[in-house]
C-alpha cells in the first residue's frame, strides 16, 4: 500500500460506481452522494506523510 489513503479511496470508488438513483427512495441517492463527498473532503484535508520507506529511498554510497 502506498499510503493510508489508498484503501479509503478504493472504497469510495466502489461506492461511486454502485451509486444510482432509486425511484422508490430518491433521498437515499442524495444522502449517499453527500456522504461520499464529505469523506472525499475529509481525505483531501488530511496531511500526507511524505517520509519514504527504506525500500523507496534511493540507496546511498556504502549502503549494504
VMD Tcl script that draws the C-alpha trace (Angstrom):
set ca {
  {0.00 0.00 0.00}
  {1.47 3.37 -1.00}
  {-0.21 5.41 1.74}
  {-3.04 5.40 4.25}
  {-5.47 6.90 1.70}
  {-5.36 4.05 -0.79}
  {-7.96 1.79 0.88}
  {-10.48 4.57 1.66}
  {-10.17 5.85 -1.92}
  {-10.77 2.39 -3.35}
  {-13.81 2.03 -1.09}
  {-15.14 5.42 -2.22}
  {-14.57 4.49 -5.86}
  {-16.67 1.33 -5.38}
  {-19.43 3.33 -3.68}
  {-19.48 5.85 -6.54}
  {-19.58 3.04 -9.09}
  {-22.62 1.50 -7.38}
  {-24.38 4.84 -6.84}
  {-27.58 5.22 -8.82}
  {-30.95 6.90 -8.26}
  {-33.71 4.73 -6.85}
  {-37.32 5.56 -7.77}
  {-38.57 4.04 -4.51}
  {-36.16 6.04 -2.32}
  {-34.76 9.07 -4.18}
  {-33.45 10.62 -0.95}
  {-31.08 7.67 -0.41}
  {-29.16 8.57 -3.59}
  {-28.63 12.17 -2.45}
  {-27.71 11.12 1.09}
  {-25.09 8.63 -0.16}
  {-23.74 11.21 -2.61}
  {-23.36 13.72 0.25}
  {-21.62 11.14 2.46}
  {-19.14 10.29 -0.30}
  {-18.44 13.99 -0.93}
  {-17.87 14.59 2.80}
  {-15.46 11.64 3.02}
  {-13.53 12.89 -0.04}
  {-13.26 16.36 1.53}
  {-12.02 14.78 4.79}
  {-9.37 12.77 2.94}
  {-8.32 15.82 0.93}
  {-7.78 17.87 4.09}
  {-5.72 15.16 5.84}
  {-1.95 15.77 5.57}
  {0.06 13.10 3.79}
  {3.18 11.67 5.41}
  {5.84 12.14 2.71}
  {8.57 10.23 4.56}
  {9.65 7.49 2.15}
  {10.12 3.99 3.46}
  {13.59 2.46 3.45}
  {12.69 0.45 0.35}
  {11.59 3.58 -1.53}
  {14.62 5.72 -0.62}
  {17.47 5.87 -3.12}
  {20.50 3.89 -1.98}
  {23.48 5.88 -0.80}
  {27.10 5.00 -1.49}
  {28.18 2.50 1.13}
  {24.67 1.13 1.81}
  {24.56 -2.64 2.01}
}
mol new
graphics top color blue
foreach p $ca { graphics top sphere $p radius 0.5 }
foreach p [lrange $ca 0 end-1] q [lrange $ca 1 end] { graphics top cylinder $p $q radius 0.2 }
display resetview
